[in-house]
Structure formats: structure tokens, C-alpha cells
């Protein structure tokens, strides 16, 4: 790939929203511009958005403090934000990474890698996906692992996984007998 083609490919970005009802939509626009365009779809009003931006002295649509608060409210309502950052990977954010969230992003990963969504298909099965919520949950994995259900098998008590090359790398475990 030539350098110019690489740069062009690396800056491609695409966004998805998944609603609390499981509806999905995609766009080349910013997430906040979609919220401003149709606030009622996110349980907000135009007045609420205008007041938030006014509160921070920011121009409507600016990606600043007002946007952060608006996005937090949307995440708390159960919306999922997905963005592809060129060759750098996908980022998925929500309010809480609960079972329903994990099921929905697993289904999203299956669809985006198998047939595509709205004409966008991820063909790089090793591209990384960063997943996080507003409560501190954070995970990163290749999209093929996400599509295969890796999040669905996490224990609710212990969400950390550490890859070990062999049994010798396992930690010692207290005796159970």
C-alpha cells in the first residue's frame, strides 16, 4: 500500500449508535451531531442541549464539557456508542457493561464482520476493539474474539483474563482438597 493510500485508509471513521431497545444506526457524522439533529431519539430535548452548551459557554456541537455531560446522560439511559478510528481500531462506550450490553456488542461484532452493517464491513479480523463503560470497566480484544462471544463468558466477579503461554505460567492456587 502506498503512503497516500495508507493515510487515506487510516483516517476513515464511521460511527454507530445502539439504542436501549437494540436498534442500530450508522453514520459518518459525529455522535453529538446526531444527538443534536434528533434529541428526542435519545430522550432529550433541544432546550436541554442548548442549556448544557450555554452552561459551559460552548458553541452547540463543540466536543467539550457540554458534550461530555450529554453523552454521559445518554450512556446512563442505556445507549451504546461505537466508533471506528481508521486502522487504529474500534471504540465502544456505554454507561454500564452489563450482560445486555455484552450481548449486543457481541451481536454487532458478528454482523459487522460477517455481512456488514449499512455497507460497512470489517474485514480485518485482528483489528482491536476497546470496550469501556462509565463505571470503570475496560477491555480490549481483537474483533474476531468479540464476535466469537469472548465477553459472554466473563465471570461477573472476575472480569480479568491473563493469557498464559503454558501451565507453568499459571499462579499457584490454594489446595481445594
Secondary structure per residue as TSV (DSSP state, phi and psi in degrees):
chain	resnum	aa	ss	phi	psi
A	1	X	-	360.0	131.9
A	2	X	-	-71.6	156.4
A	3	X	H	-56.4	-45.7
A	4	X	H	-61.7	-40.1
A	5	X	H	-66.1	-38.5
A	6	X	H	-62.3	-47.3
A	7	X	H	-61.9	-45.4
A	8	X	H	-59.2	-44.2
A	9	X	H	-69.2	-37.5
A	10	X	H	-72.8	-18.7
A	11	X	T	-98.9	-0.1
A	12	X	-	-62.1	134.1
A	13	X	E	-137.1	145.9
A	14	X	E	-146.3	144.8
A	15	X	E	-123.9	146.4
A	16	X	E	-130.2	149.8
A	17	X	E	-117.6	140.4
A	18	X	E	-119.5	124.0
A	19	X	-	-79.6	166.1
A	20	X	T	-60.0	-20.2
A	21	X	T	-89.2	-0.9
A	22	X	S	89.6	11.2
A	23	X	-	-80.2	144.3
A	24	X	E	-127.5	141.2
A	25	X	E	-142.8	150.6
A	26	X	E	-123.1	161.6
A	27	X	E	-165.0	155.6
A	28	X	S	-88.3	-8.2
A	29	X	S	-79.1	169.9
A	30	X	-	-73.1	156.7
A	31	X	H	-62.8	-42.9
A	32	X	H	-66.4	-31.2
A	33	X	H	-67.3	-33.0
A	34	X	H	-68.6	-38.1
A	35	X	H	-64.8	-44.3
A	36	X	H	-64.7	-37.9
A	37	X	H	-65.6	-38.8
A	38	X	T	-140.6	66.5
A	39	X	G	-59.2	-31.8
A	40	X	G	-64.7	-24.8
A	41	X	G	-69.9	-18.0
A	42	X	G	-110.9	11.6
A	43	X	T	75.7	22.0
A	44	X	-	-117.2	172.9
A	45	X	-	-120.8	159.3
A	46	X	H	-60.4	-39.3
A	47	X	H	-61.1	-43.5
A	48	X	H	-58.1	-46.3
A	49	X	H	-63.5	-47.2
A	50	X	H	-59.3	-42.8
A	51	X	H	-63.7	-40.1
A	52	X	H	-62.2	-47.0
A	53	X	H	-65.3	-38.1
A	54	X	H	-65.3	-40.8
A	55	X	H	-54.6	-37.3
A	56	X	T	-99.5	2.1
A	57	X	T	64.9	33.3
A	58	X	-	-110.2	151.0
A	59	X	-	-71.3	138.1
A	60	X	T	-57.8	128.9
A	61	X	T	101.8	-16.7
A	62	X	-	-62.1	141.3
A	63	X	S	-91.7	72.7
A	64	X	S	-124.7	-145.3
A	65	X	H	-65.2	-41.7
A	66	X	H	-60.6	-45.1
A	67	X	H	-58.8	-43.5
A	68	X	H	-56.1	-45.8
A	69	X	H	-67.2	-41.0
A	70	X	H	-63.2	-44.8
A	71	X	H	-63.7	-39.6
A	72	X	H	-60.0	-44.2
A	73	X	H	-61.4	-40.9
A	74	X	H	-66.8	-42.1
A	75	X	H	-63.2	-43.2
A	76	X	H	-61.0	-27.3
A	77	X	T	-80.0	-4.6
A	78	X	T	104.2	8.4
A	79	X	-	-78.8	151.4
A	80	X	E	-118.6	130.6
A	81	X	E	-107.3	129.8
A	82	X	E	-128.7	133.8
A	83	X	E	-140.1	136.7
A	84	X	E	-101.8	130.3
A	85	X	E	-109.1	78.3
A	86	X	G	49.2	-134.2
A	87	X	G	-79.1	-5.7
A	88	X	G	-74.1	-24.7
A	89	X	E	124.6	-171.5
A	90	X	E	-105.8	148.4
A	91	X	E	-127.4	130.3
A	92	X	E	-124.6	127.4
A	93	X	E	-128.9	148.5
A	94	X	E	-157.2	179.8
A	95	X	S	-76.3	-46.5
A	96	X	-	-144.3	127.5
A	97	X	-	-83.6	69.0
A	98	X	-	-88.4	-175.8
A	99	X	H	-59.0	-44.8
A	100	X	H	-61.8	-43.8
A	101	X	H	-57.8	-47.7
A	102	X	H	-63.4	-38.7
A	103	X	H	-64.3	-42.5
A	104	X	H	-68.6	-41.3
A	105	X	H	-75.2	-25.4
A	106	X	H	-65.3	-46.3
A	107	X	H	-62.6	-40.9
A	108	X	H	-59.0	-46.9
A	109	X	H	-62.4	-40.2
A	110	X	H	-58.8	-49.4
A	111	X	H	-67.1	-42.9
A	112	X	H	-69.4	-27.4
A	113	X	H	-91.2	-27.4
A	114	X	H	-85.9	-58.3
A	115	X	T	-119.4	-18.6
A	116	X	-	91.2	165.5
A	117	X	B	-133.0	126.1
A	118	X	T	52.1	39.7
A	119	X	T	81.3	1.3
A	120	X	B	-106.5	121.5
A	121	X	-	-127.5	133.9
A	122	X	-	-90.9	116.5
A	123	X	-	-102.8	-13.1
A	124	X	-	-88.3	98.1
A	125	X	T	-69.4	-14.3
A	126	X	T	-99.9	0.0
A	127	X	-	-61.5	140.0
A	128	X	E	-82.7	147.8
A	129	X	E	-122.8	123.0
A	130	X	E	-100.6	124.3
A	131	X	E	-117.9	129.8
A	132	X	E	-151.5	159.8
A	133	X	E	-130.5	175.6
A	134	X	T	-76.8	-6.4
A	135	X	T	-98.1	-0.8
A	136	X	S	108.8	-6.5
A	137	X	-	-66.4	136.3
A	138	X	E	-150.6	134.3
A	139	X	E	-149.8	147.4
A	140	X	E	-136.8	134.6
A	141	X	E	-159.1	160.6
A	142	X	E	-66.0	148.9
A	143	X	H	-61.3	-31.8
A	144	X	H	-65.4	-33.6
A	145	X	H	-70.3	-41.1
A	146	X	H	-61.4	-46.9
A	147	X	H	-62.3	-29.9
A	148	X	T	-80.9	-3.1
A	149	X	T	97.4	18.6
A	150	X	G	-54.9	-36.2
A	151	X	G	-72.3	-26.4
A	152	X	G	-71.2	-16.4
A	153	X	G	-103.4	8.7
A	154	X	-	-71.9	143.0
A	155	X	-	-76.8	141.0
A	156	X	S	-67.6	-26.9
A	157	X	S	-84.4	-35.9
A	158	X	-	-130.0	103.3
A	159	X	-	-97.0	3.6
A	160	X	-	-91.5	137.2
A	161	X	-	-126.3	136.2
A	162	X	-	-123.9	123.1
A	163	X	-	-74.6	130.8
A	164	X	-	-116.8	132.4
A	165	X	S	-65.8	-34.4
A	166	X	S	-152.1	174.4
A	167	X	G	-61.6	-26.8
A	168	X	G	-63.3	-23.7
A	169	X	G	-85.4	-9.2
A	170	X	S	-64.9	148.2
A	171	X	-	-75.2	154.1
A	172	X	-	-67.1	139.9
A	173	X	-	-114.2	142.0
A	174	X	-	-58.9	149.0
A	175	X	-	-62.1	139.3
A	176	X	-	-107.1	-0.9
A	177	X	-	-122.8	360.0
